[in-house]
Amino acid sequence: MFPIVPLREGYIQFREYKTWYCIVGDLANTLPGKFPVLMLHGGPGIPHDRLEPLRALAKTGRPIVFYDQLGCGNSDRPDNSSLWSVELFLDELATVRRFLGLERIHLFGHSWGGMLAMEYALTQPDGILSLTLASSPANIPLWIAETKRLREELPLKVQQTLLLHEADSTTDDPAYSEAMMVYYHRHVCRLSPWPEFVKRGVEKKGKQVYETMLGPSETHVIGRLKNWEIASRLSFIQIPSLLTSGRYDEFTPTQAAVIHDGIPDCTWVLFEKSSHMPHAEETEHYLKVLNDFLTQIEGLVKT
């Protein structure tokens, strides 16, 4: 859908598994003054497909690098729930950078991908020129409280269905998924119908990693991330950052303020017609905001 420039794809050996990657553009022939963008998808377990409109950013002369994190999409999917941890995905991110020779880059993370990006930034890695945090929470207990508030605005019958299946541990029931779709169409992607790449991301989801790390849905977080928070450490992120979110986002302004106030050099842009996926819901506007930010950062880089 977004044929921009030649694609290169392949696999990276990560531990005993293979991680799939795709490069839009040419890492060996980046335009002078431009730097690659490494994309971290959401989930955990929602593959790169949902970020497909961002391929168009390659038109600016920056190679765009995607990869599917272990457990989803085109990467290996080991059947081992004990694997899934923040530490594993930090190790995988560092491995991808080393393999592809990504020395100086912009780092983009959507939702969980931004959580991973913030964790990675706190390891003080060399060569990260900027962070873009797209609807990425810094405090999961706050996320739980805010999504609970949004759920209480759904039709009563929908709320009752969700609560019933969560109480009975029957969240695999199609009725639960159908009820959650009411929430998702309000607060995750408001386009109707959903674009093919959004639906494809759902179809290629890594169920085990998603449910182990998060839970059965965005609003019923009972997995390993349920107590995760990074808000108390945000002041140690000394990288220029762009924070983006949507007016109807499950990542609410209350959550966004935590990051905006916590990272010393952070610009926040709110997309008025979007929910959790402004890059899909307001694509042209989003690409302009992102390109302007990256260009500003690149203007400060000493070559």
Steps between C-alpha positions, in 0.01 A plus 500: 500500500795730559757420226770754574852374428659156474458272800759273653395237747654208679559333834731573791624223728384585851593242759373172351225677303458716192374859501360632173591849378417725206680812378320758285775691325874447485708512817818532293376808312319714754468862392759729661375635830230232529500201734307171509185457706466174694135411561380314811149361464237468770341216687702332629427267214333734245739485201640775281205487256305760696780751438491452123401861413831612651681341207421825320753674723769343279410763240691748718827317433513311829505121494218358713576179686224271627526171681252260653586435860542137596169322548296673229468588134768356275743418781532170682228422754647277768239330714652595833319753717798526738695685228293815489650791692613858453860377524453261207370776274778739606753233406327446166500874425874523569558194280308655209705818526830312503410272210382783274775742602253761622747731670319836492123476478165645592300259715120482455272298727124457478314410822696209653778585253539839669511331840785288366667809351492679836645196678772484235577872529563452871783259421679806358574349155718692257366642179132564579434842350131524589207312648146504362253359752168433329222450757739323736418483872759548771287352778287190449302536826395844369421344159277247677316776689452712187382217275259394776357853493462484121334158524242641739386729216411201278140377470394319817444168321855511361642571845305211648623260233862595561473470876320166480763335284789649696350372827445154351840490321319441170663783306555264204123507444408679173252711698789653694686586180186651350447718808863612497461610138260770618782639715764454229295691242472789744849511646745303281407570136192703408521436124207301363565253362844436640774519236639169375835552675325551836301179459814318384675604819223334702518183291879471548487579871706287736232383742732339753735797537207747509309315768807415706631855505172694493187289534195405293428859393619860518272568795551181705870513580588202716832400343861566594478869413212573740726675755750644250581869530779718377362840603739533794800463267395719208722791605804285415401486132720769350394449138282749307155342489175537308185372671190447286147397592141527379206690642302173542802289592501236771832667580325795659626856561544410867749234398666719238565773756710258705744458211486858378582627849747223577739505203700827508493561123160376386253647249141374509270511194132406539317384185143622521337247265675188625505236768792260560625498140539855366754368248207311343214737581672826396787364295609808304486726803688242707775457242549877482526536879744212521713617208515855637618369837765271349623779272531735795706244692721427199573869465670488841712190431870549451624293208 
